[in-house]
Amino acid sequence: MQMKDRNICLIGVGPAGPVKILPPLRDWQARTHTYDGGLIYHHPTSYLYMRSRLLCLIFPLISTFSLADDKKSFTDPTLATQQDPDFSIQGEYVGDLAGKKVGVQLVAEGGGKFAAVLYPGGLPGDGFSGDKSTRIKGSVAEGKVSLGPHQGTIAEGKLALGDSKLSKVERKSPTLGASAPAGAIILFDGKSTAAFDKGRLDGDTLKQGITTKETWNSFTLHLEFRIPYIPTARGQGRGNSGCYLQGRYEVQMLDSFGLEGANNECGGIYTIAEPKVNMAFPPLAWQTYDIDYTAPTYDAAGKKTANAKTTVKHNGTVIHDQVELTHATTSAPLPESPQPGPLHLQDHGNPVRYRNIWIIKK
């Protein structure tokens, strides 16, 4: 949704996430107010203030209603299985194709449409050497599969393409369910949200859009997250959130299953570094981040003398190794500073869920 005014700027919820409409800076003096649907900037006059508050209530509702049918999201695998037959088909398959080992990721795109990504040697992190993968558009209907030049059938976790047969696998991170070691601070154990401002539960999981009350400098973090299943969404509107270290540097969360692995996709350090390998699992599979973070250093005058650094394991695989964080993410809650900062889990309009979060101060 878009509506321009010389003195008003809205950030609403569009088909691919928040949509920003900014007037020329010279025309207004900006202040911000937050609400559940985003931010609103307004000229500091009472009339425009009241007008803008009314608009900020209306726009998220209009956007939500208009997107409800074609962008349905699932946070429960049981409901997804019952209501969308494509959910049970999507996933990872391993076997031989034309006499060579191959990994295949079937990505549901809605209405029986799929993208198939073929990885020579096996799946990412499990046999794929990093050489060129092949992406094919296709479809599945009544058990019959059409993937470019490949025709076949699929049933009960078995994908048959000509004489080739592949079996569905459901990988789990080796650190899934990892217990907090002695000395760790348990931030969320499935029960209390006390460690977070505005913490909200969804059953025994934690909702997005929260920030820890406590702050830290250097730390080690364990976090488990689940991306929603939104087959008709694309790009940044497909299960978006972010893990902000010290509230400053974003490790992206997104449904990047079957994508290339850019710095704005799952595991990417936004605008700084893409992951060494795209370890994203299918949506609604529980995933892990294990992050070692070293805070930047500053001199007595407050000048930064060394960048922050981080090593990130995504689903048990190192995707960043002592990467320097040269600048804060543009949308970060906090600017760079010598002060300690919180853990922030971003609300980007998608129902991302978290569990088993703990941190060790270094």
Salt bridges, closest charged atoms under 4 A:
ASP5 OD2 - ARG51 NH2 2.93
ASP27 OD1 - ARG6 NH1 3.98
ASP70 OD2 - LYS71 NZ 3.79
GLU92 OE2 - ARG171 NH2 2.85
GLU109 OE2 - ARG135 NH2 3.86
GLU109 OE1 - LYS137 NZ 2.91
ASP202 OD2 - ARG353 NE 2.81
GLU224 OE2 - HIS222 NE2 2.92
GLU224 OE1 - ARG355 NE 2.90
ASP255 OD2 - ARG238 NE 2.74
ASP290 OD1 - HIS222 ND1 2.70
ASP292 OD2 - LYS362 NZ 3.09
GLU336 OE2 - LYS304 NZ 3.01
